Amino acid sequence: MLVVVLLEAAVVALLAWRLQILDARERALRADLAELAPATTLAPVVEQAFRAGRQRFLTVEILNPLELARERNKFAGVAGVVAPSAVRAIVYEQAAEITRTRLAEHGVAADVQIHVAG
């Protein structure tokens, strides 16, 4: 009877030891996975820039492109109803050009681009 109890205790100890090893492996694999997968999904263009070695990236989203177009041109209101994506494209082109010009005035060498999703 004592032999059976000692044998069962040895098996329990062996299983506990294997469980600790598996737990440590799981934690290591989870840490590796966290390094491989970014916490948030980035736009492909931004991910590509980071992979290319850029450390910082500045993005600008114009939240009211149709309003801006309407303020600058009275026909933009009608165009915004008929072709809102075309008006947005024009507003972004103008904003990019303004940004390039203003940055250059301050001696900033910058690559200003427009990225469109999808």
Chimera marker file (.cmm) of the C-alpha trace (Angstrom):
<marker_set name="trace">
<marker id="1" x="0.000" y="0.000" z="0.000" r="1" g="1" b="0" radius="0.5"/>
<marker id="2" x="2.823" y="2.385" z="0.872" r="1" g="1" b="0" radius="0.5"/>
<marker id="3" x="4.468" y="1.679" z="-2.480" r="1" g="1" b="0" radius="0.5"/>
<marker id="4" x="1.276" y="2.650" z="-4.332" r="1" g="1" b="0" radius="0.5"/>
<marker id="5" x="0.972" y="5.907" z="-2.375" r="1" g="1" b="0" radius="0.5"/>
<marker id="6" x="4.642" y="6.758" z="-3.041" r="1" g="1" b="0" radius="0.5"/>
<marker id="7" x="4.231" y="5.907" z="-6.710" r="1" g="1" b="0" radius="0.5"/>
<marker id="8" x="1.141" y="8.117" z="-6.997" r="1" g="1" b="0" radius="0.5"/>
<marker id="9" x="2.961" y="10.958" z="-5.202" r="1" g="1" b="0" radius="0.5"/>
<marker id="10" x="5.856" y="10.617" z="-7.662" r="1" g="1" b="0" radius="0.5"/>
<marker id="11" x="3.442" y="10.731" z="-10.619" r="1" g="1" b="0" radius="0.5"/>
<marker id="12" x="1.725" y="13.828" z="-9.198" r="1" g="1" b="0" radius="0.5"/>
<marker id="13" x="5.113" y="15.503" z="-8.684" r="1" g="1" b="0" radius="0.5"/>
<marker id="14" x="6.174" y="14.638" z="-12.235" r="1" g="1" b="0" radius="0.5"/>
<marker id="15" x="2.918" y="15.995" z="-13.662" r="1" g="1" b="0" radius="0.5"/>
<marker id="16" x="3.251" y="19.200" z="-11.611" r="1" g="1" b="0" radius="0.5"/>
<marker id="17" x="6.806" y="19.663" z="-12.879" r="1" g="1" b="0" radius="0.5"/>
<marker id="18" x="5.666" y="19.141" z="-16.530" r="1" g="1" b="0" radius="0.5"/>
<marker id="19" x="2.807" y="21.569" z="-15.989" r="1" g="1" b="0" radius="0.5"/>
<marker id="20" x="5.252" y="24.247" z="-14.810" r="1" g="1" b="0" radius="0.5"/>
<marker id="21" x="7.395" y="23.706" z="-17.901" r="1" g="1" b="0" radius="0.5"/>
<marker id="22" x="4.378" y="23.968" z="-20.203" r="1" g="1" b="0" radius="0.5"/>
<marker id="23" x="3.176" y="27.087" z="-18.403" r="1" g="1" b="0" radius="0.5"/>
<marker id="24" x="6.585" y="28.745" z="-18.874" r="1" g="1" b="0" radius="0.5"/>
<marker id="25" x="6.584" y="27.814" z="-22.576" r="1" g="1" b="0" radius="0.5"/>
<marker id="26" x="3.097" y="29.242" z="-23.016" r="1" g="1" b="0" radius="0.5"/>
<marker id="27" x="4.126" y="32.548" z="-21.396" r="1" g="1" b="0" radius="0.5"/>
<marker id="28" x="7.209" y="32.735" z="-23.636" r="1" g="1" b="0" radius="0.5"/>
<marker id="29" x="5.150" y="32.036" z="-26.749" r="1" g="1" b="0" radius="0.5"/>
<marker id="30" x="2.572" y="34.678" z="-25.779" r="1" g="1" b="0" radius="0.5"/>
<marker id="31" x="5.379" y="37.223" z="-25.308" r="1" g="1" b="0" radius="0.5"/>
<marker id="32" x="6.806" y="36.336" z="-28.736" r="1" g="1" b="0" radius="0.5"/>
<marker id="33" x="3.363" y="36.631" z="-30.303" r="1" g="1" b="0" radius="0.5"/>
<marker id="34" x="2.800" y="40.046" z="-28.722" r="1" g="1" b="0" radius="0.5"/>
<marker id="35" x="6.032" y="41.264" z="-30.330" r="1" g="1" b="0" radius="0.5"/>
<marker id="36" x="5.060" y="39.919" z="-33.753" r="1" g="1" b="0" radius="0.5"/>
<marker id="37" x="1.512" y="41.276" z="-33.887" r="1" g="1" b="0" radius="0.5"/>
<marker id="38" x="0.984" y="45.020" z="-33.438" r="1" g="1" b="0" radius="0.5"/>
<marker id="39" x="-1.550" y="46.052" z="-30.798" r="1" g="1" b="0" radius="0.5"/>
<marker id="40" x="-3.484" y="48.071" z="-33.364" r="1" g="1" b="0" radius="0.5"/>
<marker id="41" x="-3.840" y="47.636" z="-37.067" r="1" g="1" b="0" radius="0.5"/>
<marker id="42" x="-2.131" y="50.361" z="-39.068" r="1" g="1" b="0" radius="0.5"/>
<marker id="43" x="-2.848" y="51.444" z="-42.605" r="1" g="1" b="0" radius="0.5"/>
<marker id="44" x="-0.622" y="49.504" z="-45.046" r="1" g="1" b="0" radius="0.5"/>
<marker id="45" x="1.156" y="52.682" z="-46.144" r="1" g="1" b="0" radius="0.5"/>
<marker id="46" x="1.992" y="53.579" z="-42.542" r="1" g="1" b="0" radius="0.5"/>
<marker id="47" x="3.148" y="50.031" z="-41.758" r="1" g="1" b="0" radius="0.5"/>
<marker id="48" x="5.365" y="50.108" z="-44.843" r="1" g="1" b="0" radius="0.5"/>
<marker id="49" x="6.891" y="53.422" z="-43.763" r="1" g="1" b="0" radius="0.5"/>
<marker id="50" x="7.672" y="52.042" z="-40.310" r="1" g="1" b="0" radius="0.5"/>
<marker id="51" x="9.202" y="48.900" z="-41.812" r="1" g="1" b="0" radius="0.5"/>
<marker id="52" x="11.346" y="51.116" z="-44.050" r="1" g="1" b="0" radius="0.5"/>
<marker id="53" x="12.933" y="52.599" z="-40.944" r="1" g="1" b="0" radius="0.5"/>
<marker id="54" x="10.914" y="55.724" z="-40.292" r="1" g="1" b="0" radius="0.5"/>
<marker id="55" x="10.534" y="56.317" z="-36.575" r="1" g="1" b="0" radius="0.5"/>
<marker id="56" x="7.845" y="58.992" z="-36.605" r="1" g="1" b="0" radius="0.5"/>
<marker id="57" x="4.944" y="59.687" z="-38.891" r="1" g="1" b="0" radius="0.5"/>
<marker id="58" x="2.510" y="62.605" z="-38.981" r="1" g="1" b="0" radius="0.5"/>
<marker id="59" x="-0.980" y="62.131" z="-40.401" r="1" g="1" b="0" radius="0.5"/>
<marker id="60" x="-3.734" y="64.646" z="-41.007" r="1" g="1" b="0" radius="0.5"/>
<marker id="61" x="-7.382" y="63.881" z="-41.615" r="1" g="1" b="0" radius="0.5"/>
<marker id="62" x="-9.563" y="66.727" z="-42.814" r="1" g="1" b="0" radius="0.5"/>
<marker id="63" x="-12.844" y="66.331" z="-40.967" r="1" g="1" b="0" radius="0.5"/>
<marker id="64" x="-14.894" y="68.899" z="-42.891" r="1" g="1" b="0" radius="0.5"/>
<marker id="65" x="-13.756" y="68.835" z="-46.542" r="1" g="1" b="0" radius="0.5"/>
<marker id="66" x="-17.174" y="69.612" z="-48.037" r="1" g="1" b="0" radius="0.5"/>
<marker id="67" x="-17.667" y="72.596" z="-45.718" r="1" g="1" b="0" radius="0.5"/>
<marker id="68" x="-14.230" y="73.937" z="-46.637" r="1" g="1" b="0" radius="0.5"/>
<marker id="69" x="-14.974" y="73.570" z="-50.332" r="1" g="1" b="0" radius="0.5"/>
<marker id="70" x="-18.338" y="75.289" z="-49.908" r="1" g="1" b="0" radius="0.5"/>
<marker id="71" x="-16.719" y="78.228" z="-48.081" r="1" g="1" b="0" radius="0.5"/>
<marker id="72" x="-14.151" y="78.767" z="-50.852" r="1" g="1" b="0" radius="0.5"/>
<marker id="73" x="-16.388" y="78.275" z="-53.860" r="1" g="1" b="0" radius="0.5"/>
<marker id="74" x="-20.150" y="78.666" z="-54.107" r="1" g="1" b="0" radius="0.5"/>
<marker id="75" x="-20.362" y="75.952" z="-56.797" r="1" g="1" b="0" radius="0.5"/>
<marker id="76" x="-18.636" y="73.444" z="-54.544" r="1" g="1" b="0" radius="0.5"/>
<marker id="77" x="-21.884" y="73.002" z="-52.613" r="1" g="1" b="0" radius="0.5"/>
<marker id="78" x="-23.596" y="71.673" z="-55.731" r="1" g="1" b="0" radius="0.5"/>
<marker id="79" x="-20.530" y="69.627" z="-56.704" r="1" g="1" b="0" radius="0.5"/>
<marker id="80" x="-20.423" y="68.199" z="-53.185" r="1" g="1" b="0" radius="0.5"/>
<marker id="81" x="-23.910" y="66.806" z="-53.643" r="1" g="1" b="0" radius="0.5"/>
<marker id="82" x="-23.220" y="65.387" z="-57.115" r="1" g="1" b="0" radius="0.5"/>
<marker id="83" x="-19.603" y="64.211" z="-56.670" r="1" g="1" b="0" radius="0.5"/>
<marker id="84" x="-18.539" y="64.383" z="-53.021" r="1" g="1" b="0" radius="0.5"/>
<marker id="85" x="-15.488" y="62.149" z="-53.513" r="1" g="1" b="0" radius="0.5"/>
<marker id="86" x="-14.177" y="64.443" z="-56.263" r="1" g="1" b="0" radius="0.5"/>
<marker id="87" x="-14.621" y="67.496" z="-54.014" r="1" g="1" b="0" radius="0.5"/>
<marker id="88" x="-12.842" y="65.694" z="-51.154" r="1" g="1" b="0" radius="0.5"/>
<marker id="89" x="-9.960" y="64.824" z="-53.501" r="1" g="1" b="0" radius="0.5"/>
<marker id="90" x="-9.603" y="68.473" z="-54.539" r="1" g="1" b="0" radius="0.5"/>
<marker id="91" x="-9.677" y="69.661" z="-50.923" r="1" g="1" b="0" radius="0.5"/>
<marker id="92" x="-6.974" y="67.153" z="-49.962" r="1" g="1" b="0" radius="0.5"/>
<marker id="93" x="-4.814" y="68.174" z="-52.939" r="1" g="1" b="0" radius="0.5"/>
<marker id="94" x="-5.098" y="71.824" z="-51.943" r="1" g="1" b="0" radius="0.5"/>
<marker id="95" x="-4.376" y="71.017" z="-48.287" r="1" g="1" b="0" radius="0.5"/>
<marker id="96" x="-1.299" y="69.003" z="-49.295" r="1" g="1" b="0" radius="0.5"/>
<marker id="97" x="-0.037" y="71.884" z="-51.409" r="1" g="1" b="0" radius="0.5"/>
<marker id="98" x="-0.637" y="74.403" z="-48.614" r="1" g="1" b="0" radius="0.5"/>
<marker id="99" x="1.189" y="72.103" z="-46.194" r="1" g="1" b="0" radius="0.5"/>
<marker id="100" x="4.163" y="71.689" z="-48.564" r="1" g="1" b="0" radius="0.5"/>
<marker id="101" x="4.399" y="75.446" z="-49.091" r="1" g="1" b="0" radius="0.5"/>
<marker id="102" x="4.070" y="76.388" z="-45.412" r="1" g="1" b="0" radius="0.5"/>
<marker id="103" x="6.575" y="73.774" z="-44.273" r="1" g="1" b="0" radius="0.5"/>
<marker id="104" x="9.063" y="74.887" z="-46.929" r="1" g="1" b="0" radius="0.5"/>
<marker id="105" x="8.656" y="78.500" z="-45.738" r="1" g="1" b="0" radius="0.5"/>
<marker id="106" x="9.852" y="77.308" z="-42.324" r="1" g="1" b="0" radius="0.5"/>
<marker id="107" x="12.778" y="75.357" z="-43.756" r="1" g="1" b="0" radius="0.5"/>
<marker id="108" x="11.196" y="71.961" z="-43.184" r="1" g="1" b="0" radius="0.5"/>
<marker id="109" x="12.123" y="69.266" z="-45.693" r="1" g="1" b="0" radius="0.5"/>
<marker id="110" x="9.023" y="67.074" z="-45.777" r="1" g="1" b="0" radius="0.5"/>
<marker id="111" x="7.470" y="64.437" z="-47.984" r="1" g="1" b="0" radius="0.5"/>
<marker id="112" x="3.769" y="65.358" z="-48.071" r="1" g="1" b="0" radius="0.5"/>
<marker id="113" x="1.619" y="62.668" z="-49.663" r="1" g="1" b="0" radius="0.5"/>
<marker id="114" x="-2.062" y="61.831" z="-49.850" r="1" g="1" b="0" radius="0.5"/>
<marker id="115" x="-3.005" y="58.239" z="-49.039" r="1" g="1" b="0" radius="0.5"/>
<marker id="116" x="-6.412" y="56.880" z="-49.958" r="1" g="1" b="0" radius="0.5"/>
<marker id="117" x="-7.784" y="53.761" z="-48.305" r="1" g="1" b="0" radius="0.5"/>
<marker id="118" x="-9.173" y="50.967" z="-50.401" r="1" g="1" b="0" radius="0.5"/>
<link id1="1" id2="2" r="1" g="1" b="0" radius="0.2"/>
<link id1="2" id2="3" r="1" g="1" b="0" radius="0.2"/>
<link id1="3" id2="4" r="1" g="1" b="0" radius="0.2"/>
<link id1="4" id2="5" r="1" g="1" b="0" radius="0.2"/>
<link id1="5" id2="6" r="1" g="1" b="0" radius="0.2"/>
<link id1="6" id2="7" r="1" g="1" b="0" radius="0.2"/>
<link id1="7" id2="8" r="1" g="1" b="0" radius="0.2"/>
<link id1="8" id2="9" r="1" g="1" b="0" radius="0.2"/>
<link id1="9" id2="10" r="1" g="1" b="0" radius="0.2"/>
<link id1="10" id2="11" r="1" g="1" b="0" radius="0.2"/>
<link id1="11" id2="12" r="1" g="1" b="0" radius="0.2"/>
<link id1="12" id2="13" r="1" g="1" b="0" radius="0.2"/>
<link id1="13" id2="14" r="1" g="1" b="0" radius="0.2"/>
<link id1="14" id2="15" r="1" g="1" b="0" radius="0.2"/>
<link id1="15" id2="16" r="1" g="1" b="0" radius="0.2"/>
<link id1="16" id2="17" r="1" g="1" b="0" radius="0.2"/>
<link id1="17" id2="18" r="1" g="1" b="0" radius="0.2"/>
<link id1="18" id2="19" r="1" g="1" b="0" radius="0.2"/>
<link id1="19" id2="20" r="1" g="1" b="0" radius="0.2"/>
<link id1="20" id2="21" r="1" g="1" b="0" radius="0.2"/>
<link id1="21" id2="22" r="1" g="1" b="0" radius="0.2"/>
<link id1="22" id2="23" r="1" g="1" b="0" radius="0.2"/>
<link id1="23" id2="24" r="1" g="1" b="0" radius="0.2"/>
<link id1="24" id2="25" r="1" g="1" b="0" radius="0.2"/>
<link id1="25" id2="26" r="1" g="1" b="0" radius="0.2"/>
<link id1="26" id2="27" r="1" g="1" b="0" radius="0.2"/>
<link id1="27" id2="28" r="1" g="1" b="0" radius="0.2"/>
<link id1="28" id2="29" r="1" g="1" b="0" radius="0.2"/>
<link id1="29" id2="30" r="1" g="1" b="0" radius="0.2"/>
<link id1="30" id2="31" r="1" g="1" b="0" radius="0.2"/>
<link id1="31" id2="32" r="1" g="1" b="0" radius="0.2"/>
<link id1="32" id2="33" r="1" g="1" b="0" radius="0.2"/>
<link id1="33" id2="34" r="1" g="1" b="0" radius="0.2"/>
<link id1="34" id2="35" r="1" g="1" b="0" radius="0.2"/>
<link id1="35" id2="36" r="1" g="1" b="0" radius="0.2"/>
<link id1="36" id2="37" r="1" g="1" b="0" radius="0.2"/>
<link id1="37" id2="38" r="1" g="1" b="0" radius="0.2"/>
<link id1="38" id2="39" r="1" g="1" b="0" radius="0.2"/>
<link id1="39" id2="40" r="1" g="1" b="0" radius="0.2"/>
<link id1="40" id2="41" r="1" g="1" b="0" radius="0.2"/>
<link id1="41" id2="42" r="1" g="1" b="0" radius="0.2"/>
<link id1="42" id2="43" r="1" g="1" b="0" radius="0.2"/>
<link id1="43" id2="44" r="1" g="1" b="0" radius="0.2"/>
<link id1="44" id2="45" r="1" g="1" b="0" radius="0.2"/>
<link id1="45" id2="46" r="1" g="1" b="0" radius="0.2"/>
<link id1="46" id2="47" r="1" g="1" b="0" radius="0.2"/>
<link id1="47" id2="48" r="1" g="1" b="0" radius="0.2"/>
<link id1="48" id2="49" r="1" g="1" b="0" radius="0.2"/>
<link id1="49" id2="50" r="1" g="1" b="0" radius="0.2"/>
<link id1="50" id2="51" r="1" g="1" b="0" radius="0.2"/>
<link id1="51" id2="52" r="1" g="1" b="0" radius="0.2"/>
<link id1="52" id2="53" r="1" g="1" b="0" radius="0.2"/>
<link id1="53" id2="54" r="1" g="1" b="0" radius="0.2"/>
<link id1="54" id2="55" r="1" g="1" b="0" radius="0.2"/>
<link id1="55" id2="56" r="1" g="1" b="0" radius="0.2"/>
<link id1="56" id2="57" r="1" g="1" b="0" radius="0.2"/>
<link id1="57" id2="58" r="1" g="1" b="0" radius="0.2"/>
<link id1="58" id2="59" r="1" g="1" b="0" radius="0.2"/>
<link id1="59" id2="60" r="1" g="1" b="0" radius="0.2"/>
<link id1="60" id2="61" r="1" g="1" b="0" radius="0.2"/>
<link id1="61" id2="62" r="1" g="1" b="0" radius="0.2"/>
<link id1="62" id2="63" r="1" g="1" b="0" radius="0.2"/>
<link id1="63" id2="64" r="1" g="1" b="0" radius="0.2"/>
<link id1="64" id2="65" r="1" g="1" b="0" radius="0.2"/>
<link id1="65" id2="66" r="1" g="1" b="0" radius="0.2"/>
<link id1="66" id2="67" r="1" g="1" b="0" radius="0.2"/>
<link id1="67" id2="68" r="1" g="1" b="0" radius="0.2"/>
<link id1="68" id2="69" r="1" g="1" b="0" radius="0.2"/>
<link id1="69" id2="70" r="1" g="1" b="0" radius="0.2"/>
<link id1="70" id2="71" r="1" g="1" b="0" radius="0.2"/>
<link id1="71" id2="72" r="1" g="1" b="0" radius="0.2"/>
<link id1="72" id2="73" r="1" g="1" b="0" radius="0.2"/>
<link id1="73" id2="74" r="1" g="1" b="0" radius="0.2"/>
<link id1="74" id2="75" r="1" g="1" b="0" radius="0.2"/>
<link id1="75" id2="76" r="1" g="1" b="0" radius="0.2"/>
<link id1="76" id2="77" r="1" g="1" b="0" radius="0.2"/>
<link id1="77" id2="78" r="1" g="1" b="0" radius="0.2"/>
<link id1="78" id2="79" r="1" g="1" b="0" radius="0.2"/>
<link id1="79" id2="80" r="1" g="1" b="0" radius="0.2"/>
<link id1="80" id2="81" r="1" g="1" b="0" radius="0.2"/>
<link id1="81" id2="82" r="1" g="1" b="0" radius="0.2"/>
<link id1="82" id2="83" r="1" g="1" b="0" radius="0.2"/>
<link id1="83" id2="84" r="1" g="1" b="0" radius="0.2"/>
<link id1="84" id2="85" r="1" g="1" b="0" radius="0.2"/>
<link id1="85" id2="86" r="1" g="1" b="0" radius="0.2"/>
<link id1="86" id2="87" r="1" g="1" b="0" radius="0.2"/>
<link id1="87" id2="88" r="1" g="1" b="0" radius="0.2"/>
<link id1="88" id2="89" r="1" g="1" b="0" radius="0.2"/>
<link id1="89" id2="90" r="1" g="1" b="0" radius="0.2"/>
<link id1="90" id2="91" r="1" g="1" b="0" radius="0.2"/>
<link id1="91" id2="92" r="1" g="1" b="0" radius="0.2"/>
<link id1="92" id2="93" r="1" g="1" b="0" radius="0.2"/>
<link id1="93" id2="94" r="1" g="1" b="0" radius="0.2"/>
<link id1="94" id2="95" r="1" g="1" b="0" radius="0.2"/>
<link id1="95" id2="96" r="1" g="1" b="0" radius="0.2"/>
<link id1="96" id2="97" r="1" g="1" b="0" radius="0.2"/>
<link id1="97" id2="98" r="1" g="1" b="0" radius="0.2"/>
<link id1="98" id2="99" r="1" g="1" b="0" radius="0.2"/>
<link id1="99" id2="100" r="1" g="1" b="0" radius="0.2"/>
<link id1="100" id2="101" r="1" g="1" b="0" radius="0.2"/>
<link id1="101" id2="102" r="1" g="1" b="0" radius="0.2"/>
<link id1="102" id2="103" r="1" g="1" b="0" radius="0.2"/>
<link id1="103" id2="104" r="1" g="1" b="0" radius="0.2"/>
<link id1="104" id2="105" r="1" g="1" b="0" radius="0.2"/>
<link id1="105" id2="106" r="1" g="1" b="0" radius="0.2"/>
<link id1="106" id2="107" r="1" g="1" b="0" radius="0.2"/>
<link id1="107" id2="108" r="1" g="1" b="0" radius="0.2"/>
<link id1="108" id2="109" r="1" g="1" b="0" radius="0.2"/>
<link id1="109" id2="110" r="1" g="1" b="0" radius="0.2"/>
<link id1="110" id2="111" r="1" g="1" b="0" radius="0.2"/>
<link id1="111" id2="112" r="1" g="1" b="0" radius="0.2"/>
<link id1="112" id2="113" r="1" g="1" b="0" radius="0.2"/>
<link id1="113" id2="114" r="1" g="1" b="0" radius="0.2"/>
<link id1="114" id2="115" r="1" g="1" b="0" radius="0.2"/>
<link id1="115" id2="116" r="1" g="1" b="0" radius="0.2"/>
<link id1="116" id2="117" r="1" g="1" b="0" radius="0.2"/>
<link id1="117" id2="118" r="1" g="1" b="0" radius="0.2"/>
</marker_set>
